[in-house]
Amino acid sequence: MKKDIEFPVVEGVKITIARRFNELNEAEWDVYLINRLKTSIDTVFVTSRGYGFDKDGSPIKTSELRHFHKNCEAGEIIKIEMITPDVFHLNNEYWVSYYIGNQIFDKKFIFVPDSIREENLIKIEHLNLEGVLHE
């Protein structure tokens, strides 16, 4: 049963939404998984979804996407998906599960509505981009 599974605290694995500029100098946004651990992580699953309300107060949700990576080496950064500013007004949830050895780790990273904005951008180490980092 799930209640019998131990889920230790996730540290060293992060999600960031970072901005880059294309050849037309237009902003494009990507979601990255960052492994800052000194060990690789295996069987990495990331599910993403958006949910919230439209301007009229009606509930709205995006499709749920699932991503799998066999492993993510120590210090590696993996691009998960592109994201459009059209969904920045929603809760953007990334549920990350992975293994280290036989131990499973699991964490939800939620970017709350309107948290992805210019004044919240910071320099994302090793990406050479600005973005919003969720630890």
CYANA upper distance limits for C-alpha pairs under 8 A (distance plus 0.5 A):
  1 MET  CA      5 ILE  CA      7.48
  6 GLU  CA    104 ILE  CA      8.45
  7 PHE  CA    104 ILE  CA      7.07
  7 PHE  CA    105 PHE  CA      6.23
  7 PHE  CA    106 ASP  CA      7.08
  8 PRO  CA    104 ILE  CA      8.41
  8 PRO  CA    105 PHE  CA      6.74
  8 PRO  CA    106 ASP  CA      8.45
  9 VAL  CA    105 PHE  CA      7.90
 10 VAL  CA    105 PHE  CA      6.88
 10 VAL  CA    106 ASP  CA      7.39
 10 VAL  CA    107 LYS  CA      7.08
 11 GLU  CA     37 LEU  CA      8.40
 11 GLU  CA    135 GLU  CA      8.32
 12 GLY  CA     35 ASN  CA      6.68
 12 GLY  CA     36 ARG  CA      5.26
 12 GLY  CA     37 LEU  CA      5.65
 12 GLY  CA    135 GLU  CA      8.27
 13 VAL  CA     33 LEU  CA      7.73
 13 VAL  CA     34 ILE  CA      6.17
 13 VAL  CA     35 ASN  CA      5.25
 13 VAL  CA     36 ARG  CA      6.41
 13 VAL  CA     37 LEU  CA      7.44
 13 VAL  CA    135 GLU  CA      7.63
 14 LYS  CA     33 LEU  CA      6.38
 14 LYS  CA     34 ILE  CA      5.53
 14 LYS  CA     35 ASN  CA      7.14
 14 LYS  CA     36 ARG  CA      8.26
 14 LYS  CA    133 LEU  CA      7.80
 14 LYS  CA    134 HIS  CA      6.46
 14 LYS  CA    135 GLU  CA      5.39
 15 ILE  CA     31 VAL  CA      7.55
 15 ILE  CA     32 TYR  CA      6.19
 15 ILE  CA     33 LEU  CA      5.30
 15 ILE  CA     34 ILE  CA      6.59
 15 ILE  CA     94 TYR  CA      8.38
 15 ILE  CA    109 PHE  CA      7.56
 15 ILE  CA    133 LEU  CA      6.70
 15 ILE  CA    134 HIS  CA      5.83
 15 ILE  CA    135 GLU  CA      7.19
 16 THR  CA     31 VAL  CA      6.23
 16 THR  CA     32 TYR  CA      5.82
 16 THR  CA     33 LEU  CA      7.22
 16 THR  CA     34 ILE  CA      8.11
 16 THR  CA    131 GLY  CA      7.07
 16 THR  CA    132 VAL  CA      6.10
 16 THR  CA    133 LEU  CA      4.87
 16 THR  CA    134 HIS  CA      6.36
 17 ILE  CA     29 TRP  CA      7.15
 17 ILE  CA     30 ASP  CA      6.12
 17 ILE  CA     31 VAL  CA      4.98
 17 ILE  CA     32 TYR  CA      6.91
 17 ILE  CA    116 ILE  CA      8.27
 17 ILE  CA    131 GLY  CA      5.93
 17 ILE  CA    132 VAL  CA      5.90
 17 ILE  CA    133 LEU  CA      7.16
 18 ALA  CA     29 TRP  CA      6.08
 18 ALA  CA     30 ASP  CA      6.00
 18 ALA  CA     31 VAL  CA      6.93
 18 ALA  CA     32 TYR  CA      8.12
 18 ALA  CA    124 ILE  CA      8.17
 18 ALA  CA    129 LEU  CA      6.78
 18 ALA  CA    130 GLU  CA      6.09
 18 ALA  CA    131 GLY  CA      4.35
 18 ALA  CA    132 VAL  CA      6.88
 19 ARG  CA     27 ALA  CA      6.78
 19 ARG  CA     28 GLU  CA      6.17
 19 ARG  CA     29 TRP  CA      5.06
 19 ARG  CA     30 ASP  CA      7.11
 19 ARG  CA    129 LEU  CA      6.83
 19 ARG  CA    130 GLU  CA      6.26
 19 ARG  CA    131 GLY  CA      6.22
 20 ARG  CA     27 ALA  CA      6.20
 20 ARG  CA     28 GLU  CA      5.86
 20 ARG  CA     29 TRP  CA      6.80
 20 ARG  CA     30 ASP  CA      8.50
 20 ARG  CA    129 LEU  CA      6.88
 20 ARG  CA    130 GLU  CA      8.10
 21 PHE  CA     25 ASN  CA      5.60
 21 PHE  CA     26 GLU  CA      5.73
 21 PHE  CA     27 ALA  CA      5.07
 21 PHE  CA     28 GLU  CA      6.37
 22 ASN  CA     26 GLU  CA      5.99
 22 ASN  CA     27 ALA  CA      7.11
 22 ASN  CA     28 GLU  CA      7.38
 28 GLU  CA     82 MET  CA      8.39
 28 GLU  CA     83 ILE  CA      8.45
 28 GLU  CA     84 THR  CA      8.04
 29 TRP  CA     82 MET  CA      6.41
 29 TRP  CA     83 ILE  CA      5.99
 29 TRP  CA     84 THR  CA      6.97
 29 TRP  CA     85 PRO  CA      8.19
 30 ASP  CA     79 LYS  CA      7.52
 30 ASP  CA     80 ILE  CA      7.96
 30 ASP  CA     81 GLU  CA      6.29
 30 ASP  CA     82 MET  CA      4.75
 30 ASP  CA     83 ILE  CA      6.05
 31 VAL  CA     79 LYS  CA      6.51
 31 VAL  CA     80 ILE  CA      5.91
 31 VAL  CA     81 GLU  CA      5.86
 31 VAL  CA     82 MET  CA      6.57
 31 VAL  CA     83 ILE  CA      7.30
 32 TYR  CA     77 ILE  CA      7.04
 32 TYR  CA     78 ILE  CA      5.98
 32 TYR  CA     79 LYS  CA      4.90
 32 TYR  CA     80 ILE  CA      5.76
 32 TYR  CA     81 GLU  CA      7.86
 33 LEU  CA     77 ILE  CA      6.18
 33 LEU  CA     78 ILE  CA      5.67
 33 LEU  CA     79 LYS  CA      6.93
 33 LEU  CA     80 ILE  CA      7.09
 34 ILE  CA     75 GLY  CA      7.72
 34 ILE  CA     76 GLU  CA      6.77
 34 ILE  CA     77 ILE  CA      5.04
 34 ILE  CA     78 ILE  CA      7.08
 35 ASN  CA     40 SER  CA      8.28
 35 ASN  CA     41 ILE  CA      8.38
 35 ASN  CA     72 CYS  CA      7.44
 35 ASN  CA     73 GLU  CA      7.73
 35 ASN  CA     74 ALA  CA      6.47
 35 ASN  CA     75 GLY  CA      5.65
 35 ASN  CA     76 GLU  CA      5.99
 35 ASN  CA     77 ILE  CA      6.75
 36 ARG  CA     74 ALA  CA      6.90
 36 ARG  CA     75 GLY  CA      5.42
 36 ARG  CA     76 GLU  CA      7.93
 37 LEU  CA     74 ALA  CA      6.02
 37 LEU  CA     75 GLY  CA      6.92
 38 LYS  CA     74 ALA  CA      5.59
 38 LYS  CA     75 GLY  CA      7.50
 39 THR  CA     73 GLU  CA      7.21
 39 THR  CA     74 ALA  CA      5.21
 39 THR  CA    100 ILE  CA      8.47
 40 SER  CA     71 ASN  CA      7.29
 40 SER  CA     72 CYS  CA      6.03
 40 SER  CA     73 GLU  CA      4.61
 40 SER  CA     74 ALA  CA      5.10
 40 SER  CA    100 ILE  CA      7.73
 41 ILE  CA     71 ASN  CA      6.05
 41 ILE  CA     72 CYS  CA      5.79
 41 ILE  CA     73 GLU  CA      6.93
 41 ILE  CA     74 ALA  CA      8.02
 41 ILE  CA     98 TYR  CA      6.72
 41 ILE  CA     99 TYR  CA      6.21
 41 ILE  CA    100 ILE  CA      5.82
 42 ASP  CA     69 HIS  CA      8.15
 42 ASP  CA     70 LYS  CA      6.24
 42 ASP  CA     71 ASN  CA      4.64
 42 ASP  CA     72 CYS  CA      6.93
 42 ASP  CA     98 TYR  CA      6.21
 42 ASP  CA     99 TYR  CA      5.53
 42 ASP  CA    100 ILE  CA      6.80
 42 ASP  CA    101 GLY  CA      8.45
 43 THR  CA     68 PHE  CA      7.67
 43 THR  CA     69 HIS  CA      6.67
 43 THR  CA     70 LYS  CA      5.31
 43 THR  CA     71 ASN  CA      6.28
 43 THR  CA     97 SER  CA      8.38
 43 THR  CA     98 TYR  CA      5.89
 43 THR  CA     99 TYR  CA      6.58
 44 VAL  CA     68 PHE  CA      6.17
 44 VAL  CA     69 HIS  CA      5.58
 44 VAL  CA     70 LYS  CA      6.64
 44 VAL  CA     71 ASN  CA      6.70
 44 VAL  CA     72 CYS  CA      8.01
 44 VAL  CA     96 VAL  CA      7.64
 44 VAL  CA     97 SER  CA      6.27
 44 VAL  CA     98 TYR  CA      4.92
 44 VAL  CA     99 TYR  CA      7.66
 45 PHE  CA     66 ARG  CA      7.63
 45 PHE  CA     67 HIS  CA      6.22
 45 PHE  CA     68 PHE  CA      5.21
 45 PHE  CA     69 HIS  CA      7.14
 45 PHE  CA     95 TRP  CA      8.41
 45 PHE  CA     96 VAL  CA      6.26
 45 PHE  CA     97 SER  CA      5.70
 45 PHE  CA     98 TYR  CA      6.86
 46 VAL  CA     66 ARG  CA      6.33
 46 VAL  CA     67 HIS  CA      5.58
 46 VAL  CA     68 PHE  CA      6.99
 46 VAL  CA     80 ILE  CA      8.43
 46 VAL  CA     94 TYR  CA      6.84
 46 VAL  CA     95 TRP  CA      5.97
 46 VAL  CA     96 VAL  CA      5.08
 46 VAL  CA     97 SER  CA      7.05
 47 THR  CA     64 GLU  CA      7.23
 47 THR  CA     65 LEU  CA      6.02
 47 THR  CA     66 ARG  CA      4.92
 47 THR  CA     67 HIS  CA      6.70
 47 THR  CA     93 GLU  CA      8.41
 47 THR  CA     94 TYR  CA      6.08
 47 THR  CA     95 TRP  CA      5.69
 47 THR  CA     96 VAL  CA      7.27
 48 SER  CA     64 GLU  CA      6.08
 48 SER  CA     65 LEU  CA      5.69
 48 SER  CA     66 ARG  CA      7.03
 48 SER  CA     92 ASN  CA      7.75
 48 SER  CA     93 GLU  CA      6.05
 48 SER  CA     94 TYR  CA      5.09
 48 SER  CA     95 TRP  CA      7.04
 49 ARG  CA     61 LYS  CA      7.96
 49 ARG  CA     62 THR  CA      6.32
 49 ARG  CA     63 SER  CA      6.64
 49 ARG  CA     64 GLU  CA      5.15
 49 ARG  CA     65 LEU  CA      7.05
 49 ARG  CA     92 ASN  CA      6.44
 49 ARG  CA     93 GLU  CA      5.91
 49 ARG  CA     94 TYR  CA      7.37
 50 GLY  CA     61 LYS  CA      5.96
 50 GLY  CA     62 THR  CA      5.54
 50 GLY  CA     63 SER  CA      8.00
 50 GLY  CA     64 GLU  CA      8.21
 50 GLY  CA     87 VAL  CA      7.58
 50 GLY  CA     90 LEU  CA      6.34
 50 GLY  CA     91 ASN  CA      5.91
 50 GLY  CA     92 ASN  CA      4.98
 50 GLY  CA     93 GLU  CA      6.61
 51 TYR  CA     59 PRO  CA      8.10
 51 TYR  CA     60 ILE  CA      6.23
 51 TYR  CA     61 LYS  CA      4.66
 51 TYR  CA     62 THR  CA      6.87
 51 TYR  CA     90 LEU  CA      5.90
 51 TYR  CA     91 ASN  CA      5.80
 51 TYR  CA     92 ASN  CA      7.31
 52 GLY  CA     59 PRO  CA      6.29
 52 GLY  CA     60 ILE  CA      5.94
 52 GLY  CA     61 LYS  CA      6.91
 52 GLY  CA     89 HIS  CA      8.30
 52 GLY  CA     90 LEU  CA      5.47
 52 GLY  CA     91 ASN  CA      6.51
 53 PHE  CA     57 GLY  CA      5.74
 53 PHE  CA     58 SER  CA      5.77
 53 PHE  CA     59 PRO  CA      4.91
 53 PHE  CA     60 ILE  CA      5.68
 53 PHE  CA     90 LEU  CA      7.56
 54 ASP  CA     58 SER  CA      5.99
 54 ASP  CA     59 PRO  CA      6.98
 54 ASP  CA     60 ILE  CA      6.79
 67 HIS  CA     80 ILE  CA      7.60
 72 CYS  CA     76 GLU  CA      6.55
 72 CYS  CA     77 ILE  CA      8.13
 72 CYS  CA     78 ILE  CA      7.91
 83 ILE  CA     87 VAL  CA      8.23
 84 THR  CA     88 PHE  CA      7.97
 87 VAL  CA     92 ASN  CA      8.17
 88 PHE  CA     92 ASN  CA      7.90
 88 PHE  CA    113 PRO  CA      6.57
 88 PHE  CA    114 ASP  CA      6.07
 88 PHE  CA    115 SER  CA      7.98
 88 PHE  CA    116 ILE  CA      6.74
 89 HIS  CA    112 VAL  CA      8.48
 89 HIS  CA    113 PRO  CA      5.00
 89 HIS  CA    114 ASP  CA      5.49
 90 LEU  CA    112 VAL  CA      7.30
 90 LEU  CA    113 PRO  CA      5.20
 90 LEU  CA    114 ASP  CA      7.81
 91 ASN  CA    110 ILE  CA      6.91
 91 ASN  CA    111 PHE  CA      6.18
 91 ASN  CA    112 VAL  CA      5.12
 91 ASN  CA    113 PRO  CA      5.58
 92 ASN  CA    110 ILE  CA      6.09
 92 ASN  CA    111 PHE  CA      5.56
 92 ASN  CA    112 VAL  CA      7.06
 92 ASN  CA    113 PRO  CA      8.11
 93 GLU  CA    108 LYS  CA      7.24
 93 GLU  CA    109 PHE  CA      6.22
 93 GLU  CA    110 ILE  CA      4.88
 93 GLU  CA    111 PHE  CA      6.87
 94 TYR  CA    108 LYS  CA      6.21
 94 TYR  CA    109 PHE  CA      5.60
 94 TYR  CA    110 ILE  CA      6.84
 95 TRP  CA    106 ASP  CA      7.88
 95 TRP  CA    107 LYS  CA      6.29
 95 TRP  CA    108 LYS  CA      4.75
 95 TRP  CA    109 PHE  CA      6.67
 96 VAL  CA    106 ASP  CA      6.19
 96 VAL  CA    107 LYS  CA      5.89
 96 VAL  CA    108 LYS  CA      6.73
 96 VAL  CA    109 PHE  CA      8.27
 97 SER  CA    104 ILE  CA      7.56
 97 SER  CA    105 PHE  CA      6.04
 97 SER  CA    106 ASP  CA      4.83
 97 SER  CA    107 LYS  CA      7.09
 98 TYR  CA    104 ILE  CA      6.25
 98 TYR  CA    105 PHE  CA      5.84
 98 TYR  CA    106 ASP  CA      7.13
 99 TYR  CA    103 GLN  CA      5.99
 99 TYR  CA    104 ILE  CA      5.00
 99 TYR  CA    105 PHE  CA      6.48
100 ILE  CA    104 ILE  CA      7.14
100 ILE  CA    105 PHE  CA      8.19
109 PHE  CA    134 HIS  CA      7.12
109 PHE  CA    135 GLU  CA      8.16
110 ILE  CA    134 HIS  CA      8.38
111 PHE  CA    115 SER  CA      6.84
111 PHE  CA    116 ILE  CA      8.00
111 PHE  CA    134 HIS  CA      8.01
115 SER  CA    120 ASN  CA      7.43
115 SER  CA    132 VAL  CA      8.40
116 ILE  CA    120 ASN  CA      7.12
116 ILE  CA    121 LEU  CA      8.02
116 ILE  CA    131 GLY  CA      8.33
116 ILE  CA    132 VAL  CA      6.79
117 ARG  CA    121 LEU  CA      7.22
120 ASN  CA    131 GLY  CA      8.16
120 ASN  CA    132 VAL  CA      6.84
121 LEU  CA    130 GLU  CA      6.16
121 LEU  CA    131 GLY  CA      5.15
121 LEU  CA    132 VAL  CA      5.73
122 ILE  CA    130 GLU  CA      5.72
122 ILE  CA    131 GLY  CA      5.98
122 ILE  CA    132 VAL  CA      6.83
122 ILE  CA    133 LEU  CA      8.21
123 LYS  CA    128 ASN  CA      7.51
123 LYS  CA    129 LEU  CA      6.47
123 LYS  CA    130 GLU  CA      5.01
123 LYS  CA    131 GLY  CA      7.04
124 ILE  CA    128 ASN  CA      6.69
124 ILE  CA    129 LEU  CA      6.08
124 ILE  CA    130 GLU  CA      6.04
124 ILE  CA    131 GLY  CA      6.79
124 ILE  CA    133 LEU  CA      7.96
125 GLU  CA    129 LEU  CA      8.26
